[in-house]
Amino acid sequence: MTYADPFNIVIAGVGGQGNVLSSRLIADAAITKGFFAAIGETYGAAQRGGSVMSHIRISKHDVGPLIPLHSAHLLLGFEPIEALRVGARYLNPSSVAIVNMHPVYPVEVLSGQLEYPPIDEVETRLRTLCSRLFTLDAVELAEQAGNPLVMNTVMVGALVGTDLTPIKTPMLEKEITKIRRLKEVNHKAFNLGVNAIKTNL
C-alpha cells in the first residue's frame, strides 16, 4: 500500500489521557523503522482536564511538526467532544477517524452549569467530517486489560489495527514493551485495541 508523504496524524484528548506518551510511541516506532517523525503538541489547562492535541507527521524526509488545517489523514480521538472539536479543524472528506466514545465530563458539566451533548449526536457530526469513522469504548477495553489508565494504549493498538498508516503492529509492539509501568497490562490493552478495530474492518 502507498501512503501519503508526509502522513499526518492528529491525537485529540484531555489532560491525563496519555496523549503525549501515545504520540511519542508512534513517532519512535516510525523513527525505528527509518522514517522521519515530527511531533507538535498544544495544551489547554491540561492538568485540570483541559484540551490536549498532538500532531504527528511521518515522512521519508524532514518535515515541520504542525499539520495544516484540514490536512490530517487520520484522527485518533481519546474523547468524543475533543475529537469533534479538533476534527472540525483538521479532518477532510478523505480522512479517517478513530474515536473513543467514552466521555470525560468537564467540571462545568459535573456541576450542572453545562450539558454534555448526546453521544449519538456527537457521532453523527463526526461522520460528516470524514470518509470513515471507527468507534470503540477504549476505557472498557482498558478495564478488561486490567487498568482503565491504559486507554491510550488501546487507542494506539486501534490505530495500527486499521492498517491505514505506515506504522505496523510489530513496530509499535516493540515500543509498548519499553513502557516501564504496567508492562503486561499495556501489552494486553494494545492487542485489545488492534482486535477491536480489525473486527470492524
MOQUIDA-V745649 format. One record per helix or strand of 3 or more residues. SS is the DSSP state (a for helix, b for strand). FROM is the first residue (numbers start at 1). TO is the last residue. If there is no record, write none. Layout:
SS:FROM:TO  SS:FROM:TO
This chain:
b:7:14  a:19:32  b:36:43  a:46:48  b:51:59  b:74:77  a:80:90  b:96:100  a:107:110  a:119:127  b:132:136  a:138:145  a:148:161  a:169:176  a:183:198
